[in-house]
Amino acid sequence: MDAGLYRADLEAKPEALGALADHLERRDPFDGWPEDFDRIVFLGMGSSRYAAGVTAQRLRAAGVDAVAEYASASPGTRPGPGTVAVAISATGGSRETLDALARHTGRSFVVAMTNAPGSPVTEGADLVVPMVAGEERGGVACRTFQHTLALLLTLAAGLPRGISSSPGEAVAGLVRRAAEATADLLDRRGEWLADAAALLDGPDGVYMIAPAGRLSSAEQSALMIREGPRRQADACETGDWAHVDVYLTKTRDYRAIVFPGSPYDEQAMDWIRRRGSTVLTIGGELDGQAGSIRYRHDDDPDVALLTETLVAELIAAEWWAR
C-alpha cells in the first residue's frame, strides 16, 4: 500500500468511469444471466459486501429475493438450481469468497465479478463480469468499489429481465454523470479539502452517517479512513444512529460526515445541535452543520451513491500522506 499511488488511483477515477461507460454501451455485462431463478445471494467481504448490500435492498424493493451475505458466514445460503450466487472480489482471490463460492460451484448458477480476469474466483463460473477499473496501484479498493456499484446498478436495472431492454446503455449515462461529478470534486479540491480535513481532525475519530439506500457510502468512507491513515472511523445508518451512536456525542469530541437524504436526518441533527457535535455534510445542507461540500449533479441520489465516497477518500489520502 502506498499513499501517493492511492491518490493517483483516485485522480484516475473520471477516466476509468468513462471507460466503464463505453463498456456498458457496447454490451450488457450480465448477458447470460439465467431466465429463471428463485433467489440471488451476493458473496463478498469489505467493499464488495458494502456495494452488494445496497443493491440487494433495491432488488428486494423491486420484488426480487436477494441478500448480501458475508462470504465468511457459516452456514451460508443453501446452494441449489434456483440460486444465483454472485461472488464479488476485486482481486479475485479473497479467501473467504472463494470458500463460500466452493459451496455453490456446480450447484448454483455462479457469477464472478472481478477486476482480475483469469483469477481464482472465475474458475468454474457460469458468467464472468469484469469491473473494468484498471490497476489500483495504491493497493486500496477505491475505483473497484465505484465500478462494482455501477455494475450492480446495471444488474438491478435489468431484473427481472425485461424491465430494461438495454440496462447497460441506461446506466452508462448515469456513470458519465458520476464521472463529471467526480471530476468536479477533484478539480475543486483546493477549495475544500484542507478545510474538511481540519474540521474532521479530532482526537476521537470520525464517524460516517448515511441513509439505508446509500449505507455503502458511510461504510466505504469509514474503511478508507481506517485502511489508509489507520485512524478510528465507523459507519452508521441515519435512522439507526439515534439508537446506537447518539450516545457517543455525550462524552466524545464527536465529528462526523453526514450524507443527507434520509427522512431521519433532522432527528440526528437535533441531537448533534444539542450536544455541540461537528458535522460535515456532503451533497446537501442540514441545519447545524459546521461545513458542507457540494458537487455537480449531487441532487441525483444515484450519482451521489457513485460519487460521494471520494470526499472521505481524499481526506484519507491527505492524512495518510502526513
Summary of the structure (lengths in Angstrom):
residues: 322
radius of gyration: 19.2
end to end distance: 14.8
largest distance: 56.5
contacts: 1167
relative contact order: 0.14
helix: 48%
strand: 16%
